[in-house]
Amino acid sequence: MVAGPMVYSLEHIRCLSATLVAQRPMPWSSFGRMVCGNWNSFERIMRGGGCQAATAEEITRWFDENWPADLNWPKGVPRNPRRPPRQEGRGADATAAAAA
């Protein structure tokens, strides 16, 4: 059995978030909306709070798929192997079917 990608710990999520926002400044509320659709998530996480497992999975997926090529991944944070971006919605299904 092949293991799936790991979900980043809250410590790693904080490090990744701080690194990215330091290079691309924005309020935590805007970052939260962009990453997981919840303005409050990163304000809570960055204050030392937690999040639901599903939110941590979504945040992990976002970092894996959207980390800027011109920004070094933080030392001490393990990285999942690169994955192709997931496709969603009917258009993705139609595109995949047309390609087959």
N, C-alpha and C positions, 0 to 999 in steps of 0.2 A: 504494500500500500504506500502511495506517495503522499507525504504530508502537504497540506495546503500552506499558503503563506501565513506567517505569524501575524498576530495583532500586536501593534506597538503598545508598550506599557504606558501608563499615564506620565511617568518620568520622561520617556522617549517622546511622547506627544508634546509635552511642554518644551523640550529641547528643540524639536523640529519646528514647532510653532514660533518660538522666540527667535530662532535663526532666520526663518523666512520673513517674519514681520520686521525684524531689524533691517533687512535688505529691501523690503517692499512695504514701507510703513502704511499702516491702516489701523483703525480702531478694532479692538477684539470683536466687537459686535459685527462689523463688516466681514471680518475674517471667518467668524462662525457661520454667517449666512452663506458665504462663498463655499466653505468646506463641507458643511453638513446641513445647511438650511435652517440653522437655529442660532439666532443672534446671541443667546445667553450661554451657549455651551462653552466657548473659550474663555469668557469672563469667569465662569465658575471653575473650569479646569486650571486656568492660570493662577487663581487664588488658592489652589491646593485641593479643590474639590474633585469629584469624580464624574463619571458618565455611565450610561447604560452600555452593556456589551455591544449591542447593535450599533451604537454611536461610535464606539472605539473602532469597530470594524469598518464603518463608513469613513472615518477619519484616516485610518490606515490606508484604505483603498485610494482615497484622494491624494495623500502624500505619495504613494507609489506611482500614481498615474500623472501627477501634476508637478512634481518637484522640478524646478527650473534647471536646465542643463548648465547654465552659467553660475550656479550656486553649489558649492561643495556640500556634500552630505556631512552632517556633524560627526566628528570622531566620537566613538563610544556608543553610537546608535547603530545596531545591526540593521541591515537593509534587506528587504525582500528582493528576490530576483525581479527584473523588469517583466511586466506583463503587458500585453496589448490592452489599450483602453477598452472598457466594456461598452457595449452598444446596447441602447435601450429603445423601447418603443416599437411600434409597427414597422417603421422605416427600416430598423435594423434587421427585423425578421425578413422583410421583403428583399433587402439588399443581400442577405446571406442566402436566401433561396435562389435569387437570380444568379449569384456567383456559382452556385452548385451545379 
